Amino acid sequence: MQPQAIEAAQKRGAFDLNCPAATAQVLSKEMVQTNSGGPMMWNIPPQRAEYTVGVEGCGKRATYYAICAVGGTGCVATGTQNTIQSNN
């Protein structure tokens, strides 16, 4: 799921930073189980992978939170945690 998380964050970052050449890298990752809240026989906690992804390009950097459901069809990169001008 990590490649999908990187792709989702890179696409989001490229748009937010107005930089098609932006690149992304995973800063941290974690597997999480959540309670489905369904009937007892269906109460099997679904798993998801959560990634913090840094995106950099065109002199700017941003950090995104990418979430991927295990057994799902893709990942979503949620809001920018910060955007700063890079010194590079």
Backbone as CSV, one residue per row, in Angstrom:
resi,resn,N_x,N_y,N_z,CA_x,CA_y,CA_z,C_x,C_y,C_z
1,MET,0.804,-1.201,0.000,0.000,0.000,0.000,0.848,1.267,0.000
2,GLN,2.110,1.138,0.364,2.958,2.326,0.432,3.069,3.037,-0.921
3,PRO,3.243,2.315,-2.042,3.311,3.031,-3.319,2.039,3.837,-3.627
4,GLN,0.867,3.295,-3.260,-0.388,4.017,-3.480,-0.472,5.252,-2.589
5,ALA,0.022,5.143,-1.357,0.017,6.292,-0.443,0.919,7.402,-0.972
6,ILE,2.090,7.018,-1.463,3.019,8.003,-2.024,2.392,8.677,-3.243
7,GLU,1.775,7.892,-4.103,1.150,8.450,-5.309,0.027,9.424,-4.962
8,ALA,-0.825,9.049,-4.001,-1.932,9.922,-3.608,-1.420,11.243,-3.041
9,ALA,-0.406,11.177,-2.174,0.150,12.397,-1.582,0.881,13.233,-2.626
10,GLN,1.597,12.579,-3.540,2.329,13.307,-4.572,1.358,14.073,-5.470
11,LYS,0.273,13.432,-5.868,-0.729,14.102,-6.721,-1.355,15.286,-5.992
12,ARG,-1.703,15.074,-4.740,-2.300,16.156,-3.949,-1.304,17.292,-3.764
13,GLY,-0.055,16.942,-3.433,0.971,17.955,-3.244,1.285,18.716,-4.514
14,ALA,1.371,18.016,-5.634,1.645,18.678,-6.909,0.577,19.720,-7.202
15,PHE,-0.674,19.399,-6.899,-1.769,20.345,-7.103,-1.682,21.505,-6.112
16,ASP,-1.580,21.185,-4.819,-1.553,22.225,-3.783,-0.368,23.178,-3.936
17,LEU,0.784,22.631,-4.300,1.991,23.441,-4.432,2.112,24.073,-5.820
18,ASN,1.169,23.727,-6.705,1.203,24.199,-8.090,2.550,23.843,-8.723
19,CYS,2.926,22.552,-8.552,4.243,22.092,-8.983,4.147,20.655,-9.509
20,PRO,3.925,20.465,-10.811,3.813,19.109,-11.369,5.045,18.236,-11.112
21,ALA,6.197,18.853,-10.900,7.439,18.091,-10.690,7.664,17.699,-9.227
22,ALA,6.708,17.972,-8.340,6.870,17.665,-6.913,7.113,16.173,-6.710
23,THR,7.961,15.864,-5.718,8.252,14.476,-5.370,7.801,14.203,-3.939
24,ALA,7.563,12.935,-3.635,7.047,12.565,-2.316,7.890,11.453,-1.709
25,GLN,7.948,11.456,-0.355,8.626,10.378,0.364,7.908,10.126,1.680
26,VAL,7.878,8.866,2.096,7.232,8.487,3.351,8.115,8.925,4.511
27,LEU,7.504,9.621,5.467,8.209,10.058,6.668,7.947,9.113,7.833
28,SER,6.726,8.544,7.883,6.393,7.563,8.917,5.211,6.728,8.443
29,LYS,5.042,5.550,9.059,3.922,4.677,8.709,3.497,3.879,9.926
30,GLU,2.206,3.502,9.911,1.647,2.757,11.044,0.431,1.964,10.574
31,MET,0.283,0.744,11.090,-0.923,-0.057,10.840,-1.862,0.165,12.013
32,VAL,-3.139,0.403,11.724,-4.126,0.727,12.749,-5.337,-0.165,12.574
33,GLN,-5.904,-0.624,13.683,-7.170,-1.355,13.657,-8.235,-0.470,14.282
34,THR,-9.394,-0.410,13.616,-10.501,0.382,14.141,-11.701,-0.521,14.385
35,ASN,-12.537,-0.127,15.302,-13.743,-0.879,15.612,-14.801,-0.577,14.560
36,SER,-15.346,-1.624,13.935,-16.326,-1.426,12.874,-17.682,-0.994,13.412
37,GLY,-17.963,-1.252,14.697,-19.214,-0.824,15.299,-20.435,-1.606,14.838
38,GLY,-20.243,-2.693,14.099,-21.356,-3.495,13.607,-21.814,-4.509,14.642
39,PRO,-22.769,-5.377,14.270,-23.217,-6.440,15.183,-22.038,-7.295,15.629
40,MET,-22.177,-7.929,16.785,-21.069,-8.672,17.400,-20.419,-9.646,16.426
41,MET,-21.186,-10.374,15.624,-20.585,-11.351,14.716,-19.828,-10.680,13.572
42,TRP,-20.113,-9.408,13.295,-19.421,-8.679,12.231,-18.378,-7.731,12.803
43,ASN,-18.207,-7.739,14.108,-17.331,-6.775,14.758,-15.864,-7.170,14.615
44,ILE,-15.424,-7.346,13.367,-14.030,-7.651,13.075,-13.370,-6.323,12.734
45,PRO,-12.367,-5.911,13.517,-11.764,-4.601,13.279,-11.087,-4.510,11.915
46,PRO,-11.510,-3.574,11.077,-10.808,-3.397,9.804,-9.445,-2.757,10.047
47,GLN,-8.507,-3.078,9.199,-7.171,-2.500,9.318,-6.991,-1.418,8.271
48,ARG,-6.143,-0.462,8.617,-5.757,0.546,7.638,-4.299,0.903,7.888
49,ALA,-3.662,1.321,6.829,-2.289,1.805,6.919,-2.351,3.322,6.866
50,GLU,-1.629,3.958,7.766,-1.584,5.419,7.814,-0.142,5.862,7.596
51,TYR,0.035,6.778,6.679,1.366,7.260,6.311,1.434,8.774,6.462
52,THR,2.558,9.273,6.928,2.859,10.695,6.851,3.823,10.826,5.680
53,VAL,3.440,11.652,4.705,4.215,11.764,3.468,4.633,13.209,3.252
54,GLY,5.925,13.426,3.036,6.441,14.743,2.713,6.484,14.922,1.214
55,VAL,6.032,16.081,0.742,6.052,16.397,-0.689,6.854,17.683,-0.866
56,GLU,7.753,17.680,-1.854,8.616,18.836,-2.073,8.758,19.109,-3.562
57,GLY,8.742,20.401,-3.912,8.966,20.789,-5.299,8.764,22.278,-5.488
58,CYS,9.423,22.845,-6.500,9.306,24.263,-6.853,9.577,25.175,-5.663
59,GLY,10.518,24.766,-4.804,10.897,25.593,-3.667,9.917,25.570,-2.509
60,LYS,8.967,24.614,-2.508,7.976,24.518,-1.429,7.917,23.089,-0.916
61,ARG,7.469,22.952,0.346,7.304,21.629,0.955,5.974,21.583,1.693
62,ALA,5.379,20.379,1.742,4.138,20.170,2.484,4.144,18.752,3.048
63,THR,3.358,18.538,4.078,3.233,17.224,4.702,1.776,16.794,4.644
64,TYR,1.542,15.549,4.229,0.190,15.005,4.107,0.052,13.730,4.922
65,TYR,-1.180,13.416,5.236,-1.542,12.206,5.960,-2.289,11.333,4.962
66,ALA,-1.705,10.204,4.555,-2.331,9.303,3.590,-2.887,8.087,4.324
67,ILE,-4.130,7.735,4.021,-4.808,6.609,4.665,-5.206,5.601,3.589
68,CYS,-4.863,4.325,3.831,-5.161,3.250,2.891,-5.858,2.122,3.644
69,ALA,-7.053,1.745,3.227,-7.782,0.640,3.864,-7.227,-0.684,3.354
70,VAL,-6.930,-1.604,4.267,-6.455,-2.929,3.880,-7.588,-3.611,3.124
71,GLY,-7.290,-4.115,1.945,-8.302,-4.742,1.106,-9.097,-3.736,0.299
72,GLY,-8.774,-2.458,0.435,-9.470,-1.412,-0.311,-8.890,-1.255,-1.707
73,THR,-9.352,-0.222,-2.390,-8.928,-0.027,-3.776,-8.014,1.164,-3.969
74,GLY,-7.608,1.831,-2.908,-6.722,2.970,-3.063,-6.488,3.678,-1.746
75,CYS,-5.893,4.849,-1.838,-5.551,5.644,-0.662,-6.062,7.063,-0.854
76,VAL,-6.207,7.761,0.250,-6.591,9.159,0.197,-5.565,9.962,0.984
77,ALA,-5.149,11.091,0.421,-4.218,11.998,1.100,-5.033,13.148,1.657
78,THR,-5.023,13.287,2.972,-5.824,14.328,3.607,-5.011,15.596,3.790
79,GLY,-5.692,16.652,4.113,-5.199,18.015,4.171,-3.743,18.261,4.485
80,THR,-3.286,19.361,3.980,-1.923,19.800,4.220,-1.742,20.100,5.696
81,GLN,-0.746,19.504,6.301,-0.428,19.807,7.692,0.370,21.091,7.775
82,ASN,1.199,21.339,6.793,1.968,22.588,6.731,2.503,22.768,5.332
83,THR,2.754,23.982,4.955,3.391,24.282,3.682,4.434,25.360,3.956
84,ILE,5.671,25.104,3.584,6.732,26.078,3.850,7.590,26.271,2.613
85,GLN,8.226,27.386,2.549,9.188,27.655,1.493,10.456,26.878,1.806
86,SER,10.992,26.208,0.827,12.222,25.443,0.995,13.417,26.347,0.700
87,ASN,14.528,26.093,1.363,15.754,26.855,1.123,16.580,26.265,-0.008
88,ASN,16.105,25.196,-0.621,16.868,24.543,-1.698,16.658,25.221,-3.016
